[in-house]
Amino acid sequence: MSRMSRNKGKVGEREVAALLRAHGFDGARGVQYQGGRDSADVVGLPGFHIEVKRAETFSPYKALEQAVADSGGAATPVVFHRSNARQWIAVMDAGEFLKLVARAA
């Protein structure tokens, strides 16, 4: 991975952490606290394992598979993605999403 790609990833993680903080959560880059290969990219959303993808090309299934594997079943995997000049989106398993909606209803 090139230095530019790593930097873009770090910037993306900081943006997602700031997005969480803007919504009242304690968002922070996960590498600052756990540092392991399988640690979440961003922490601060209780019960969720957050993977951040800041790229023009994006494979949602591949990214979600990585988040599932890295979460180890301990948290609900979710992928935050943004390409240039776009807003952040969240990708997660539809069944998990519907569970959240049912709890909120």
N, C-alpha and C positions, 0 to 999 in steps of 0.2 A: 504494500500500500504506500502510495506516495505521501510526501509530507503535506502537500496541498489537500489530499483526501482526508488525512488525519486531522488537519486543522479545521476543515469543513465539518467533520464529525464532531469535534470539540465545540465548535460554535453552535452547531445544531443542538447538542446536549445542553449548552448554556441557555439557548432560546427556549427549549422545552421546560427547563427548570424555572425560568422566569415566567413562562406561561402558567405553570402550576402555582407559583407564588402570587401571580396576579389574580388567581381564583381562590386564594385563601389557604393553599397548601404549603408545606415546607419543602419546596422543590430544591434539589441540589444534584450535581453530577455524582453518580454512583461511584465512579472510580476514585473519588476523593475519600470515600469511606471504606468500601470493600476492596476495590482494586483487583479482584480476581477476574479471570477470563469469563466466568459465567455470571458475574455480578450485573445487576441492572445498570443500564446507561444513566438513568435518572432515578433518584429515590424521592420519596415524599408523598406518594399517593398510596396510602395504606391498602394492602391487599392486592396490589398490582405490580407486576414485573414489567418495567418499561424499557423497550428497545427503541432507539432513535435512528432513523434513516434520513439523512439529508443528502438526497441525490436526484439527479434528473431521471435516471432509469431506476425503476422500482419494481420488484417482484413481491407483491403482498404475501403470497403463499410461502415463499422462501423466507421472508423476513419473519412471518408469524411462526414458522417452524423453528427458526432460531430462538425466538422468544420463548416458545413452549419448552424447548430443550434446555435453555438456560434457566428457566424458572424452577425446574425440578419439581413441578407440581405444588410448590409452596405458595404460589400467588397466581392471580389471573394474568396471563400474558397479554400485553397490548403493545402495538407498534405505532409510534408517532412518525409521520412522514411529511416532508415538505420538499418541493422542488423550487427552483428559482422563481421569485416573484409570485409565489402562491402561499396560501394560508396552510397552517398545520392541520393534518387530518389524523384520526386515530383509526387503526385497523385491529379488529379482534374477532374471535370466533362468534358467530351469530347466536349460538346457544347461550354463551356467556353474556352477551349483550342483552338477550331477552330475559335472563335471570335478573340482571340489574334493573331492567324496566319493570319487571314484576315486583321487585322489592320496593321500588320508588312509587308504584301505583297505590 
